[in-house]
């Protein structure tokens, strides 16, 4: 079932020629009958950091902007064009926390739907276990308003709006 905010239902005009002849062509693409432009609604890549302190608590951030302003999130963000997941995560941690990565390793990935600007953005959220150079003097910047640490079993899942973040947390709880 396609949700009312699915890009297939929102994008009605060809981005190339502006024609209304922009027709559904399969489940995840549209094609213009006027100019032949073919567009796929593919998944966007996003990254998330699992950072723990000396007590084994996980770092969460508070969102300072919509969507989900005021709710918990793992630090991270979208991968820019031509970036690797690792480079994107290093950039995001610098932008959001003023942090420098000492070490990181891939953990897992989960799909997600990110509501943005009246549509659904389909993402693949790549989680990395990250060790920072230091947990001292971190500053909430960019799109976060705070930094909080929780033991995995203390996190209120209702405070995590992204299903992918809930899945990452559940994976961490299963593997101790």
C-alpha positions as CSV (number, residue, x, y, z in Angstrom):
1,X,0.0,0.0,0.0
2,X,1.3,3.4,-1.0
3,X,1.0,6.1,1.8
4,X,-0.5,9.4,0.9
5,X,2.9,11.1,1.3
6,X,4.7,8.7,-0.9
7,X,6.8,10.5,-3.6
8,X,4.9,8.7,-6.3
9,X,1.7,10.5,-5.3
10,X,3.3,13.9,-4.6
11,X,5.5,14.4,-7.7
12,X,3.0,14.9,-10.5
13,X,5.0,17.0,-13.0
14,X,8.1,15.9,-15.0
15,X,11.2,17.5,-13.4
16,X,12.8,17.7,-16.8
17,X,10.1,19.3,-19.0
18,X,7.3,20.2,-16.6
19,X,4.8,18.1,-18.4
20,X,1.8,16.6,-16.6
21,X,2.5,13.4,-18.6
22,X,4.7,12.1,-15.7
23,X,3.2,8.7,-15.3
24,X,3.7,5.8,-12.8
25,X,6.1,3.2,-14.3
26,X,6.4,0.4,-11.8
27,X,6.3,0.6,-8.0
28,X,9.2,3.1,-7.5
29,X,9.5,5.1,-10.7
30,X,7.8,7.6,-13.0
31,X,8.4,8.2,-16.6
32,X,7.4,11.2,-18.7
33,X,5.3,10.3,-21.8
34,X,6.3,13.7,-23.2
35,X,10.1,13.8,-23.1
36,X,11.0,10.3,-21.9
37,X,12.6,11.4,-18.6
38,X,12.6,8.4,-16.2
39,X,13.0,8.9,-12.5
40,X,13.4,6.3,-9.8
41,X,12.5,7.0,-6.1
42,X,15.5,5.2,-4.7
43,X,16.6,4.9,-1.1
44,X,18.9,7.6,0.4
45,X,21.8,6.6,2.6
46,X,22.1,7.9,6.2
47,X,24.6,7.1,9.0
48,X,24.3,6.8,12.8
49,X,26.9,6.6,15.5
50,X,26.7,4.2,18.4
51,X,29.0,5.9,21.0
52,X,29.4,4.6,24.5
53,X,30.9,6.1,27.6
54,X,33.2,4.3,30.1
55,X,30.0,3.1,32.0
56,X,28.6,1.4,28.8
57,X,25.9,4.0,28.3
58,X,24.9,5.0,24.7
59,X,25.1,8.6,23.6
60,X,21.8,10.0,22.2
61,X,21.1,13.5,21.0
62,X,18.0,15.6,21.2
63,X,16.6,16.8,17.9
64,X,16.5,20.6,17.7
65,X,14.5,20.7,14.4
66,X,11.6,19.1,12.8
67,X,10.9,16.4,12.0
68,X,10.6,15.0,15.6
69,X,11.9,18.1,17.3
70,X,12.7,17.3,21.0
71,X,13.0,13.5,20.6
72,X,16.0,11.3,21.0
73,X,18.2,10.2,18.1
74,X,21.6,8.7,17.5
75,X,24.1,11.2,16.2
76,X,24.5,11.2,12.4
77,X,22.8,12.3,9.3
78,X,22.5,11.9,5.5
79,X,25.4,10.9,3.3
80,X,26.2,13.6,0.8
81,X,26.8,12.7,-2.9
82,X,30.1,10.9,-3.5
83,X,30.8,10.4,0.3
84,X,31.4,7.1,1.9
85,X,29.4,6.2,5.0
86,X,32.6,6.7,7.1
87,X,33.4,10.1,5.8
88,X,29.8,11.2,6.2
89,X,29.7,10.1,9.8
90,X,33.0,11.9,10.6
91,X,31.6,15.0,9.0
92,X,28.2,14.7,10.8
93,X,29.9,14.2,14.2
94,X,32.1,17.2,13.7
95,X,29.0,19.3,12.6
96,X,26.8,18.1,15.4
97,X,29.1,17.7,18.4
98,X,32.5,19.2,17.5
99,X,33.8,15.7,17.8
100,X,36.8,13.9,16.2
101,X,36.5,10.2,15.4
102,X,39.3,8.0,16.8
103,X,38.0,4.7,15.5
104,X,34.9,3.3,13.9
105,X,33.6,0.0,12.6
106,X,30.4,-1.0,10.8
107,X,27.7,-2.4,13.0
108,X,24.5,-3.0,11.0
109,X,21.9,-1.3,8.8
110,X,18.1,-1.0,8.8
111,X,15.6,0.7,6.4
112,X,13.6,3.7,7.5
113,X,11.1,6.2,6.4
114,X,12.0,9.8,7.2
115,X,9.2,12.4,6.9
116,X,10.5,15.5,5.3
117,X,8.8,18.5,3.6
118,X,5.5,16.8,3.2
119,X,6.8,13.6,1.7
120,X,8.4,10.3,2.7
121,X,12.2,9.9,2.2
122,X,13.2,6.2,2.2
123,X,16.5,5.7,3.9
124,X,19.0,2.9,4.6
125,X,20.5,3.9,8.0
126,X,24.0,2.5,8.4
127,X,25.1,2.2,12.1
128,X,28.7,2.3,13.1
129,X,30.3,1.6,16.5
130,X,32.3,4.8,17.1
131,X,35.1,5.8,19.5
132,X,35.7,9.5,19.8
133,X,39.0,11.1,20.6
134,X,37.3,12.5,23.7
135,X,33.8,12.7,25.2
136,X,34.9,15.9,26.9
137,X,33.8,19.4,25.7
138,X,31.2,18.1,23.2
139,X,28.9,20.9,22.1
140,X,25.4,20.4,20.7
141,X,25.4,22.2,17.3
142,X,23.7,22.1,13.9
143,X,20.4,20.2,14.3
144,X,20.7,18.9,17.9
145,X,19.9,20.6,21.2
146,X,21.3,18.2,23.7
147,X,23.5,15.2,24.4
148,X,22.3,12.5,26.8
149,X,23.7,9.0,27.8
150,X,21.5,6.0,28.6
151,X,22.0,2.4,29.3
152,X,20.4,0.4,26.5
153,X,17.6,-1.0,28.7
154,X,16.8,2.5,30.0
155,X,15.8,4.0,26.7
156,X,12.2,4.8,26.2
157,X,11.5,3.5,22.7
158,X,8.6,6.0,22.4
159,X,11.3,8.7,22.5
160,X,12.9,7.3,19.4
161,X,10.7,8.2,16.4
162,X,12.8,6.4,13.8
163,X,12.1,2.7,13.5
164,X,15.7,2.1,12.3
165,X,17.0,3.6,15.6
166,X,14.7,1.4,17.6
167,X,16.0,-1.6,15.6
168,X,19.6,-0.6,16.2
169,X,19.0,-0.3,19.9
170,X,17.2,-3.7,20.0
171,X,20.2,-5.3,18.2
172,X,22.5,-3.8,20.8
173,X,20.3,-5.1,23.6
174,X,20.4,-8.6,22.1
175,X,24.2,-8.7,21.8
176,X,24.9,-7.2,25.2
